[in-house]
Amino acid sequence: MQTPGRVKVVDLLKSKELGKVFTVKGWVRTKRGNKNVVFIALNDGSTINNLQLVANPADFDEEILKLVTTGACLKAVGKLVESQGSGQPVELQIELLELYGTADSESYPLQKKGHTLEFLREIAHLRPRTNTFGAVLRIRHAMAFAIHDYFNSHGFVYLHTPVITASDAEGAGAMFQVTTLDMNKPPRTQNGEIDYQQDFFGKHTSLTVSGQLEGELAALALSEIYTFGPTFRAENSNTPRHLAEFWMIEPEMAFYEIEENMDLAEDFIKSLVKYALDNCADDLKFLNDMWDKELIARLQAVVNTRFVRLDYTEGVDILMKSGEKFEFPVSWGADLQAEHERYLVEKHFKKPVIMTNYPKEIKAFYMKQNEDGKTVRAMDVLFPKIGEIIGGSQREENYDKLRARIDELNIPMKDLWWYIDTRRFGTAPHSGFGLGFERLLLFVTGMANIRDVIPFPRTPKNAEF
């Protein structure tokens, strides 16, 4: 029997071609029925919704139907008809059934519903087959597409910055080393230190924590660029907010000062949230109903709200006068914690906040200093449930000020000579920011743990899948 080509479930559920024969392929979510009729819920990952297959047991080999269990993969050919039951507009009355792969009902770990997210992290190779992770991964794809679409439509150039670097953009020091040396017996210098001149790159290199510094180089030639790629931190942190491998979006813009930087950040993130609302409605509704009853309302509020612009000093004053008992004390000069940021966003202003003009001592060396000599033109976008979701600044374009700050912090010039060189030749005001992709996805999906918004999380002692 010659069968028509495969149609995805998402398209078939929208089809008006009743009476036409279609082919579908996918994985069985459930099977139920009796000796007169069998109902199979099929899903191929194209949508949160299942397609109901209806089979007359008399038309099929009994042994084949026994092998159609939760998790099995099959091909079905049949006629599309209006559904007789509630829950779906159409169903497929199948005439041909071909089994691609069985799933033993005794050992298949997704046989039952109601698994905890902790359990699903232990079987990350199978969790994309669940409704929750299918929804999260489709939203992740949609957000990646929306990011490229936004920047392309605004005239930005997509720049591929290196994954392997000899510099530390943040000065954090927690980086994964890249080497081809035999670490059981590495070559040594005369003073006993590892001789990295004999390494592949001739120097100590690591996986990048940020593409920002290289991004600035290109922005000072192309005006507006953005990077979007994997970044790495070797911090031994086992919190719901940290990963060792994560993705960052980092635009850098020549001729932007801090106000334009804040305007772009606000417009950008509102655009992404609106894209999710417009294009991921079914998945968002599922996540809203299943995990976070306020998700969709929170997303809509962000799109329709003007973000507060708040000076750090004023923010600290609000926190100190709040009467709240914070775990971490608040004082001017302290780096704000997530509890402080969330208080400002969720309780005081009840809307997203862009905080600016932080003390220079708690911010990176490259941020432009204000005239007061104490603060820098930094800006952090603070969101409900997340805290900081975007961090950025106007960059210091003055050679002498940047050089003095680097010397003040004892950062080796041998690692950054190329970076400050751009301040010697045609320097210009410029700004940029970084958006952690997984932080964005936490907000858009309503998930509580960052390990649940990336397909295969990399965390301390965890690189199994």
Number of C-alpha atoms within 10 A of each C-alpha: 4 4 12 12 10 13 12 19 24 17 10 18 19 10 13 13 13 13 13 12 17 21 22 23 21 22 25 23 24 19 17 10 13 9 8 9 12 16 18 22 19 27 26 21 21 15 20 21 20 25 25 26 24 20 22 16 15 10 11 13 10 10 8 11 15 9 15 25 21 22 24 21 21 18 16 21 22 23 18 23 17 15 16 10 10 7 10 14 16 22 24 29 23 21 15 15 20 13 15 12 13 17 19 15 16 7 8 15 16 19 16 11 7 6 12 8 15 11 11 18 16 13 14 17 13 15 20 18 18 17 20 20 23 19 25 26 20 18 22 22 10 16 22 15 13 19 19 18 12 16 17 14 8 10 11 20 19 16 19 14 20 15 15 16 21 17 20 20 19 15 13 12 13 15 19 17 14 16 16 11 15 9 9 6 8 15 16 13 11 7 7 8 10 17 17 19 13 15 18 13 15 11 13 18 20 19 22 23 29 28 26 23 19 19 24 26 19 20 24 22 13 14 18 26 26 28 24 23 17 19 22 21 21 18 16 13 13 12 11 11 14 20 24 20 18 20 20 22 22 24 29 33 27 23 16 20 18 22 16 16 23 27 12 16 24 20 14 16 20 20 16 22 20 18 17 21 19 9 13 17 14 14 25 24 19 18 24 18 13 12 15 16 14 12 20 19 10 16 20 14 15 19 18 10 11 14 21 16 16 16 15 22 17 13 17 19 14 14 20 16 8 12 8 10 9 13 9 13 12 16 13 15 16 14 15 20 15 15 15 20 25 22 20 25 23 17 11 12 13 15 19 25 26 24 23 25 21 26 21 19 14 13 16 19 24 22 21 26 25 16 8 7 9 13 22 27 23 30 28 26 25 25 24 21 18 19 24 23 20 23 19 24 29 29 29 26 22 17 16 13 14 20 18 12 18 18 13 10 12 9 15 11 13 9 12 16 11 13 15 22 13 18 18 12 10 10 16 17 17 25 30 31 25 23 21 18 23 23 22 22 21 22 19 24 28 25 20 16 16 19 22 25 25 20 17 16 21 18 19 13 8 11 9 11 11
